[in-house]
Amino acid sequence: MFEFIILFLIISGFIIGFGAVNVIDMHGFLARKSNYWTLATTRTHKVTKPMIWLGISLVLIGGIFLYKDLFLIIHLSLVSVLIMNGLFLSFVVSPFLLKREREGTESEILPSKIQNKIFISFIFSDLGWWASVVLLVLFLV
C-alpha cells in the first residue's frame, strides 16, 4: 500500500506540474509575437505557477521514498534543476509580468532579452520534466 501511495504521489506530481508547464509553455510560445497571447500568458501564469510548485513538491517527496542509490541521486539532481528554474520564473519572470500588469502594459509583447531568458528556462524545464518521467519508467521496468 505504501508503494502505491508513493507512486500515486509521483504520477500526480507529473500530471499537475508537468501539465501546468505545458500549458504555460504553449501560452509563452504563442505570446512571442502576439499581444493577445502575451496578456493571456500574464494571466495564466498566476494559476500555473502554484500548480508547478505543487507538482515539483509531489515528485520530490515521492521520489525520495521510492528511489534508492543512483536513482535517488539522479532524481535529486533533476528536481534541483526544476527548483532552480522555478525560482528564476517565480522571482524574476513573474514579478516582471506582474509589474507590467500594474503599469497597464501586460499585453505588450515582451522584450527579446526576457523572451530569450524564458526560452532557455523552457528548455531546462522540459528537459528536467521529461528526464524525470524517463527515470521513473526506467526504475519501474
C-alpha positions as CSV (number, residue, x, y, z in Angstrom):
1,M,0.0,0.0,0.0
2,F,2.9,2.4,0.8
3,E,4.4,1.9,-2.6
4,F,1.0,2.6,-4.2
5,I,0.8,5.9,-2.3
6,I,4.3,6.9,-3.3
7,L,3.8,6.1,-7.0
8,F,0.5,7.9,-6.9
9,L,2.3,11.0,-5.5
10,I,4.9,11.0,-8.2
11,I,2.4,10.4,-11.0
12,S,0.1,13.1,-9.6
13,G,3.1,15.4,-9.4
14,F,3.8,14.8,-13.1
15,I,0.1,15.4,-14.1
16,I,-0.2,18.6,-12.1
17,G,3.2,20.1,-12.5
18,F,4.2,19.0,-16.0
19,G,0.7,19.6,-17.2
20,A,0.9,23.2,-15.9
21,V,4.3,23.6,-17.5
22,N,2.9,22.5,-20.9
23,V,0.0,25.0,-20.6
24,I,2.3,28.0,-19.8
25,D,4.9,26.9,-22.3
26,M,2.3,26.9,-25.1
27,H,1.0,30.3,-24.0
28,G,4.5,31.6,-23.9
29,F,5.3,30.3,-27.4
30,L,2.1,31.9,-28.8
31,A,2.9,35.2,-26.9
32,R,6.3,35.7,-28.7
33,K,4.6,37.7,-31.4
34,S,1.0,38.3,-30.2
35,N,-0.4,40.9,-27.8
36,Y,-3.4,38.7,-27.2
37,W,-1.4,35.7,-26.1
38,T,1.0,37.9,-24.0
39,L,-2.0,39.1,-22.0
40,A,-3.3,35.5,-21.7
41,T,0.2,34.3,-20.6
42,T,0.4,37.0,-17.9
43,R,-3.0,36.0,-16.5
44,T,-2.4,32.2,-16.9
45,H,0.9,32.2,-15.1
46,K,-0.9,33.1,-11.9
47,V,-2.6,29.7,-12.0
48,T,0.1,27.6,-13.4
49,K,2.9,28.8,-11.1
50,P,1.4,27.3,-7.9
51,M,0.5,24.2,-9.8
52,I,4.1,23.7,-11.0
53,W,5.4,24.1,-7.4
54,L,2.8,21.6,-6.2
55,G,3.9,19.2,-8.9
56,I,7.6,19.6,-8.1
57,S,6.9,19.0,-4.4
58,L,4.9,15.8,-5.1
59,V,7.5,14.4,-7.4
60,L,10.3,15.3,-5.0
61,I,8.6,13.7,-2.0
62,G,7.5,10.6,-3.9
63,G,11.0,10.1,-5.4
64,I,12.7,10.4,-2.0
65,F,10.7,7.5,-0.8
66,L,10.7,5.5,-4.0
67,Y,14.3,5.7,-5.3
68,K,17.5,4.3,-3.9
69,D,21.2,4.8,-4.7
70,L,21.9,6.1,-8.2
71,F,18.3,6.6,-9.0
72,L,17.9,8.8,-5.9
73,I,21.0,10.9,-6.8
74,I,19.7,11.4,-10.4
75,H,16.2,12.2,-9.1
76,L,17.5,14.8,-6.7
77,S,19.7,16.3,-9.4
78,L,16.8,16.6,-11.8
79,V,14.5,18.1,-9.2
80,S,17.2,20.6,-8.2
81,V,17.3,21.8,-11.8
82,L,13.5,22.1,-11.8
83,I,13.6,24.0,-8.5
84,M,16.3,26.4,-9.7
85,N,14.3,27.0,-12.9
86,G,11.2,27.6,-10.8
87,L,13.0,30.1,-8.6
88,F,14.0,32.0,-11.7
89,L,10.5,32.0,-13.1
90,S,8.9,32.8,-9.7
91,F,11.3,35.6,-8.6
92,V,12.4,37.1,-11.9
93,V,9.9,36.5,-14.6
94,S,6.7,36.5,-12.5
95,P,7.5,39.9,-10.8
96,F,8.3,41.3,-14.2
97,L,5.0,40.2,-15.6
98,L,3.1,41.5,-12.5
99,K,4.9,44.8,-12.7
100,R,3.8,45.2,-16.3
101,E,0.3,44.3,-15.3
102,R,0.2,47.0,-12.7
103,E,1.6,49.5,-15.2
104,G,-1.1,48.5,-17.7
105,T,1.4,47.2,-20.3
106,E,0.6,43.5,-19.7
107,S,-0.5,42.9,-23.3
108,E,2.6,44.4,-24.9
109,I,5.0,41.8,-26.4
110,L,7.9,41.1,-24.0
111,P,11.3,42.5,-24.9
112,S,13.5,40.0,-26.7
113,K,16.0,39.9,-23.8
114,I,13.5,38.5,-21.4
115,Q,12.0,36.3,-24.1
116,N,15.4,34.7,-24.7
117,K,15.8,34.0,-21.0
118,I,12.4,32.5,-20.8
119,F,13.2,30.3,-23.8
120,I,16.3,29.0,-22.1
121,S,14.2,28.3,-19.0
122,F,11.7,26.5,-21.1
123,I,14.5,24.1,-22.4
124,F,15.7,23.4,-18.8
125,S,12.1,22.9,-17.7
126,D,11.1,20.5,-20.4
127,L,14.3,18.5,-20.3
128,G,14.1,18.2,-16.5
129,W,10.5,17.1,-16.5
130,W,10.9,14.6,-19.4
131,A,14.1,13.2,-17.8
132,S,12.2,12.7,-14.6
133,V,9.5,10.8,-16.4
134,V,12.1,8.6,-18.1
135,L,13.8,8.0,-14.8
136,L,10.5,6.7,-13.3
137,V,9.9,4.4,-16.3
138,L,13.5,3.1,-16.1
139,F,13.0,2.4,-12.4
140,L,9.7,0.6,-12.9
141,V,11.0,-1.7,-15.7
